[in-house]
Amino acid sequence: MLPRRAGAANATRITQCRLPMGVAEARRLGIVDRVLSGEELADISLVQRGATMASDAGFAKRLAAKRQRRAADEAEKPLQSYRDEELRRMKLNFYGFDPSYHVARYNFIHKVPKSRTPLTIAGHRSRRAPDRPVGMVVPS
């Protein structure tokens, strides 16, 4: 679903970079249809919204189209093959030669804090001034 909604390049970037994403970016990328306000999140409002959507005249048609898309996706590549691929990757994490998974798991379980925040997240820490060329270091 992600490549269909956000495009192949954005889907790859999202899944490979694993950075936090706000609702504004998610909406801009097309992976959310709508951002609900606090009032709209009230239980009664959600129940009413669901009932309105279910009673909409186009609901059955949208549901049928969704079933048809899902069947076409399943025919092209069954869900089980995605599960098998994921299990192969997990096996490499658990039993492969790269210990980074075990280090990350240990640090998570024992609540070891990160030694630094990556610059991809904390861009304000970059030593490079925006108007200087790459390679020129600003003294601290």
BELQUIDA-V681992 format. One line per field, one symbol per residue. ss: DSSP state (H for helix, E for strand, - for the rest). phi: phi as a letter, one per 20 degrees, with the letter a starting at -180 (. if undefined). burial: + if it has 9 or more other C-alpha atoms within 8 Angstrom, else -. A space follows every 10 residues. Layout:
# BELQUIDA-V681992
ss=???
phi=???
burial=???
This chain:
# BELQUIDA-V681992
ss=-HHHHH-HHH HHHHHHH--- --HHHHHHH- --------HH H-HHHHHHHH HHHHH---HH HHHHHHHHHH HHHHHH--HH HHHHHHHHHH HHHHH----H HHHHHHHHH- ---------- --HHH----- ----------
phi=.gffednfff fffffeelef cefffffffn ecebdeegff efgfffffff ffffeffeff ffffffffff ffffffbfgf ffffffffff ffffdfeeef fffffgfffe lffffbegff ddffeffefg edfgoeeefe
burial=-++-++++-+ +--+------ -----++-++ +--------- +---++---- --------+- ---------- --++---+-- -+-------- +++------- +-----+--- --------+- -+-----+-- ----------
